[in-house]
C-alpha cells in the first residue's frame, strides 16, 4: 500500500476521533453552564457549594427537572406540549386540596389526567392535528380546572410529602440525588429497553417504525401518558416543597421545560432524547433565580438570564458542529 492511502486513512481516523470529542463537548455544554452558575454562586456567597447551600440553590429546580422530562417524551416524537406548566399547576392544587384528607380522590384524578393525556396523543395522531394546537387548547382546560379546584392559593401538603422533600440524605443534598435517579430511570426507559428504541425511532423515521409492525397510535399514546406521569411528579414536587397549592405558580414551566430539553441536546424535529441533558439543563435554568438573588439582581431579569444561557449554549453547540 502506498503512503498516500495510508495518510488518508490516518486523516479519516483523526477526523473521526475529533468528531467524537466534539460530540462529547456538545453533550457537556449544559453541565458546563450549570457548573459556571454554581461557581458564580460560590463567588457571591462562600457557603453556596456547601451541603446546605447546594440544597437551597437546587431545591427550587426539582419540579422543573420532572417537567423537563415530561416535555422530553413529547419532543422526542417531534411534538410540543404547551400545557406542561398548567398541568403541573393542576396537580399541585389537587394535591394541596385532597391528597391529605381524601387521597383516593386525588389518585383517581391523577389517573384521569394520564388517561386524558393519552387521549390527547391519540387525537393528535388520528386527526392529524398539530400538537401545538391541541396542547394549547388543553392548557386552557388544565388552567381552568386548576382554578376550579383552588381559586386562591392555599391548601396543605401531606406530611409524608413535605417530610420527603425536607429529607437530608448522606453525601449529597436531596436535589442532586433526585436528579441522578431521575436521569438514570429515564435513560433506562428510553435507551435500555426495546420500546425506548421504538419511541426514538418514531420521532426520527415514523414510516420505518410503522413498516416494522409498530403502531404509531400506541406510541403516541404511550409517550403522552409518560409525559403526564412525570408532569404529575413535578406537581407533587411543587406541593412538597411549597406545602401549598397555586395553579398559576408553575405557568412558566412550559417554556422553561422546552428550553431545558433543547438545552440538553434534543431536537424539535424529534428522534433524539437526552435524559441526562434535559435534567442538567433544567437544573441550570432552575438555579438562575437563586443565583441572581445572591447577586442582588431583580427577579425581573430572571427570564432574560435564562434565555441568555440557552442562547449561549445553543450558539456553542452550533459552532462546535460547524467546526466538525
C-alpha positions in Angstrom: 0.0 0.0 0.0 1.3 3.4 -0.9 2.0 6.2 1.6 -0.9 8.4 0.3 -3.7 5.9 1.1 -2.2 5.3 4.5 -2.2 9.1 5.2 -5.8 9.3 4.0 -6.8 6.5 6.4 -4.9 8.2 9.3 -6.6 11.5 8.4 -10.0 9.9 8.5 -9.3 8.2 11.8 -8.1 11.5 13.3 -11.2 13.4 12.0 -13.4 10.7 13.5 -11.7 11.0 16.8 -12.0 14.8 16.7 -15.7 14.4 15.8 -16.2 12.1 18.8 -14.6 14.6 21.1 -16.7 17.4 19.7 -19.8 15.4 20.3 -18.7 14.9 23.9 -18.1 18.6 24.2 -21.5 19.4 22.8 -23.2 17.0 25.3 -21.2 18.6 28.2 -22.4 22.2 27.4 -25.4 22.1 29.7 -23.2 20.8 32.5 -20.7 23.5 31.8 -23.4 26.1 32.1 -24.6 24.6 35.4 -21.0 24.5 36.8 -20.5 28.1 35.7 -23.6 29.1 37.6 -22.5 27.2 40.7 -19.0 28.8 40.6 -20.6 32.2 40.3 -22.8 31.4 43.3 -19.8 30.4 45.3 -18.1 33.6 44.4 -21.1 35.6 45.6 -21.6 33.5 48.8 -18.7 31.5 50.2 -21.0 28.7 51.5 -23.0 28.3 48.3 -21.4 25.0 47.5 -21.7 23.5 50.9 -24.3 20.8 51.6 -26.9 23.3 52.8 -26.0 25.9 50.2 -26.5 23.4 47.3 -29.7 22.2 48.9 -31.1 25.8 48.9 -29.9 26.6 45.4 -31.2 23.5 43.8 -34.4 22.8 45.7 -36.5 25.1 43.5 -35.2 23.4 40.4 -36.5 19.9 41.4 -40.0 20.4 39.9 -38.6 21.7 36.7 -36.4 18.6 36.2 -39.6 16.5 36.3 -41.4 18.9 34.0 -38.4 18.8 31.5 -38.6 15.0 31.4 -42.3 15.3 30.8 -41.7 17.6 27.9 -38.9 15.4 26.6 -41.3 12.5 26.0 -43.3 14.7 23.7 -40.4 16.4 21.9 -38.9 13.0 21.1 -41.8 12.5 18.8 -41.3 15.9 17.2 -44.3 17.3 19.1 -44.5 20.2 21.6 -46.6 20.3 24.7 -47.8 23.8 25.5 -49.8 22.6 28.6 -46.9 21.4 30.8 -46.9 24.4 33.2 -50.7 24.3 33.7 -50.7 20.5 34.1 -48.2 20.9 36.9 -50.3 23.6 38.5 -53.4 21.4 38.3 -51.6 18.6 40.0 -50.3 21.0 42.6 -53.7 22.3 43.7 -55.3 18.8 43.6 -52.6 17.5 45.9 -52.9 20.5 48.1 -56.6 20.2 48.4 -57.3 16.5 48.6 -54.1 14.4 48.9 -54.2 14.8 52.7 -57.9 14.4 53.5 -59.1 12.4 50.5 -56.1 10.7 48.9 -58.2 8.2 46.9 -59.9 11.1 45.1 -56.6 12.7 44.3 -55.2 9.4 42.9 -58.3 8.9 40.8 -57.8 12.5 39.4 -54.1 11.7 38.6 -55.1 8.6 36.8 -57.7 10.6 34.9 -55.0 13.1 33.9 -52.8 10.3 32.5 -55.8 8.9 30.5 -56.6 12.4 29.2 -53.0 12.9 28.1 -53.0 9.5 26.3 -56.3 10.5 24.6 -54.7 13.8 23.6 -51.9 11.9 21.9 -54.5 9.7 20.1 -56.4 12.8 18.9 -53.2 14.3 17.5 -52.3 11.2 15.6 -55.8 10.2 14.4 -57.0 13.6 13.3 -53.5 14.8 12.1 -53.9 18.0 14.2 -50.6 19.8 15.0 -49.6 19.1 18.6 -49.1 22.8 19.3 -52.8 23.4 18.6 -54.2 20.5 20.7 -51.9 21.1 23.6 -52.5 24.8 23.6 -56.3 24.1 23.8 -55.6 21.6 26.6 -53.6 24.1 28.5 -56.7 26.3 28.9 -58.6 23.2 30.3 -55.8 22.4 32.8 -55.7 26.1 33.8 -59.5 26.4 34.3 -59.7 23.1 36.2 -56.9 24.3 38.5 -58.8 27.5 39.3 -61.9 25.5 39.9 -60.1 23.2 42.4 -58.4 26.0 44.2 -59.4 29.6 43.2 -56.9 31.2 45.5 -53.5 29.9 46.7 -53.8 27.7 49.8 -54.3 24.2 50.9 -51.9 21.9 52.7 -49.5 19.2 51.7 -49.4 15.8 53.4 -46.7 15.4 56.0 -45.1 12.4 54.2 -44.6 14.6 51.1 -43.1 17.6 52.9 -41.0 15.3 55.1 -39.6 13.7 51.9 -38.5 17.0 50.4 -37.1 18.1 53.7 -35.0 14.9 54.0 -31.3 15.3 54.2 -29.7 12.2 52.7 -25.9 11.5 53.2 -23.1 12.8 50.9 -25.2 14.9 48.6 -28.3 17.0 49.2 -31.7 15.6 48.0 -31.9 17.6 44.7 -28.7 16.0 43.5 -29.9 12.5 44.4 -33.2 13.1 42.7 -31.6 14.4 39.6 -29.3 11.4 39.4 -32.1 8.9 40.0 -34.5 10.7 37.6 -31.9 10.8 34.8 -31.0 7.1 35.3 -34.6 5.9 35.3 -35.5 7.9 32.2 -32.3 6.7 30.5 -33.2 3.1 31.2 -36.7 3.7 29.7 -35.5 5.5 26.5 -32.2 3.8 25.8 -32.0 0.4 27.5 -35.5 -1.0 26.7 -36.6 -2.2 23.3 -39.7 0.1 23.4 -37.4 3.1 24.1 -35.7 2.4 20.8 -39.0 2.3 19.1 -40.0 5.7 20.7 -36.9 7.4 19.5 -37.3 5.8 16.1 -40.8 7.0 15.8 -39.6 10.6 16.1 -36.8 10.3 13.5 -38.5 7.9 11.0 -42.1 7.0 11.8 -42.6 5.3 8.4 -39.8 2.8 9.2 -41.3 2.1 12.6 -44.8 1.5 11.1 -43.2 -0.6 8.5 -41.7 -2.8 11.2 -45.1 -3.5 12.6 -45.4 -1.0 15.4 -48.5 1.2 15.9 -47.8 4.9 15.9 -51.1 5.4 17.7 -50.0 3.3 20.6 -46.5 5.0 20.6 -48.1 8.5 20.7 -50.5 7.4 23.5 -47.6 5.9 25.5 -45.4 8.9 25.2 -48.1 11.3 26.2 -49.1 9.1 29.1 -45.4 9.1 30.2 -45.4 12.9 29.8 -48.5 13.1 32.1 -46.9 10.8 34.7 -43.7 12.9 35.0 -45.8 16.1 35.0 -47.7 14.7 38.0 -44.4 14.1 39.7 -43.5 17.7 39.0 -46.7 18.9 40.5 -46.2 16.7 43.6 -42.7 18.1 44.0 -44.1 21.7 43.9 -46.6 20.7 46.6 -44.0 19.1 48.8 -41.6 22.0 48.5 -44.1 24.8 48.9 -46.5 22.9 51.2 -49.4 24.7 49.5 -51.2 24.9 46.1 -51.2 27.6 43.5 -52.4 26.7 40.0 -50.6 29.6 38.3 -47.3 29.4 40.1 -45.8 27.0 37.6 -47.2 28.6 34.4 -43.7 29.4 33.2 -42.7 25.8 33.4 -43.9 25.2 29.9 -41.3 27.3 28.1 -38.6 26.5 30.7 -39.2 22.8 30.2 -38.9 23.1 26.4 -35.8 25.2 26.8 -34.3 22.6 29.2 -34.9 19.8 26.8 -33.4 21.6 23.8 -30.6 22.9 26.0 -29.9 19.2 26.9 -29.4 18.2 23.3 -32.8 17.2 22.0 -34.1 18.4 18.6 -37.5 19.9 17.8 -37.6 17.5 14.8 -37.8 14.6 17.2 -35.9 11.3 17.4 -33.4 12.3 20.0 -33.9 12.0 23.7 -31.1 13.0 26.2 -32.4 12.4 29.7 -29.2 13.5 31.4 -29.0 16.6 29.3 -32.6 17.5 30.0 -32.2 17.1 33.7 -28.9 19.1 33.8 -30.4 21.7 31.6 -33.4 22.1 33.9 -31.0 22.4 36.9 -29.0 25.1 35.1 -32.1 27.1 34.2 -33.7 26.5 37.6 -30.9 28.0 39.7 -30.8 31.2 37.7 -33.3 32.9 40.1 -31.5 31.9 43.3 -28.1 33.0 41.9 -29.4 36.3 40.8 -30.9 36.7 44.3 -27.4 36.2 45.7 -26.1 38.9 43.3 -28.9 41.3 44.5 -30.3 41.4 40.9 -34.0 42.0 40.5 -36.1 38.9 39.7 -37.4 40.8 36.7 -34.2 39.9 34.9 -34.5 36.1 35.6 -36.3 35.2 32.3 -33.8 37.2 30.3 -30.9 35.5 32.1 -32.4 32.1 31.4 -32.8 33.0 27.7 -29.2 34.2 27.6 -27.9 30.9 29.0 -29.9 29.0 26.4 -28.6 31.2 23.5 -25.0 30.8 24.7 -25.2 27.0 24.9 -27.0 26.7 21.6 -24.5 29.0 19.9 -21.7 26.9 21.3 -23.3 23.8 20.0 -23.7 25.3 16.5 -20.1 26.5 16.4 -18.8 23.1 17.6 -20.7 21.2 14.9 -19.6 23.6 12.2 -16.0 23.1 13.1 -16.7 19.4 12.7 
